[in-house]
Amino acid sequence: MIKKIITASGLLFLLLFYSHSYANNCHDINEYPNWTQSNWAGVYDHALAGDKMHHQGVLYRANWWTNAIPGSTGAWQKLGLCETQPPVEGGPFSRHGKLSVCGTTLCNESKIPVQLRGMSSHGLQWFGLNKCLTTKSMEVLAQQWQADIVRLSLYVQEGGYITDPVGFTEQVNQLITMASNLDMYVLVDWHQLNPGDPNENLQAAKQFFNNIVLANKHRSNIIYDIANEPNGVNWQSIHDYALEVIPVIRDLDPDAVVLVGTHGWSTFGASDGGSYMDIVNNPLPFANIMYTFHFYAASHREFHRNMLDKASDVLPVFVTEWGTQNYKGEDENDFVSAQAYIDLMANKKISWTNWNYSDDWRSGAVFKAGACQQGNFDDSQLKEAGIWVKQQIINGR
């Protein structure tokens, strides 16, 4: 009897050992729900026999056509575990630690002012996971560009979150993991734009932030932006919206840094006749809050720059979006105007993310068209703005 028990125990051990000891390289294999095959309408929604996908750290191969979750039915054959890579150390998060707002600046865990510099994605529905945001492109951003932070731009409308809340939430979670493993900070951007009143998407915003913060409350490298570019509304409307959304985040992550868009497409009212004084006279009643400012150097010159300068004297400001082109992110670059902004932000330690890390045809996208599809993110694929912005991130490292 004892011999039989030992034999059975030994067999169980060997089965467990051989089923888990060999890890697979899942580096360039699609992770569910990023399907390998598209339907007649061009929507990726299934896999074919022989296709490989990984899910929750396990690699699978499809036995036949399937749209079932990998591992959930007999349509999938388990091939083994995916090899895990230890998180990178020595990057910006390791250097600065958990951030907070002290006075009008962003500070590291020792309460010393810091300036984060990095890139914003384009819309995740067009240029997101497994398109322009891949393991390779994120490694390039973290290691070759030496970026501190990546902004994940989740459009609400225009084919964004509203069309697939579960899918886009999962995509953001996967991108957060990728950036976190590279020791970067992550800016989660609720990219409301049209409609301009953030209250129009209030319930969706609450649901999204509840889900995303709940999934990542163990992390200390995430900043949340609850309203990208409010427009057509005054500061009071934005203030009311923030009073509803910020508690959702703070209930799960009490010390998270939260950013709030400002009136006039996040220009402190410079683009709609308002002023930063609207916020000074009616600030949000929370700690660790920053107000956002956007500019496009070829369109927004001295008047907008002065607004940023004055606002940042009395309010904590984060420039979450800017470009060297016009306000559409198109046409010629104005590096003279952009440099004036860069100098101002450097002098006042205003953190920033540039628009945008994609291969969109517009001049504001840093890569040439086709770079993402080719998986080529080296300097030969950079547009003029990409070369210049990369250098602005690297300067002083």
Protein Blocks (a to p, Z undefined) as FASTA:
>chain_A
ZZmmmmmmmmmmmmmmmmmmpccdfklgccdfbdfbdcfkopacbdcehiacdeehiacd
dfbdcfbdehiamkbccfbjcddddddehilklmnopaddehjbccdfkopacddddddd
ddfklmmghilmcfklmmmmmmmnopabdcddddfbeoiamlommlmmmmmmmmmmmmmm
nopacddddfbfbdcblklmmmmmmmmmmmmmmmmmmpckbccdfbfbgghiafklmmmm
mmmmmmmmmmmmmmbccddddehhingommnopafklmmmmccfbehiacdddddfklmc
mkmmmmmmmmmmmpccddfbdcfbdfkopajddfklmmmmmmmmmmnopacddddddfbf
bfkbmbdghklmnopabfklpcfklmmmmmmmmgoZZ
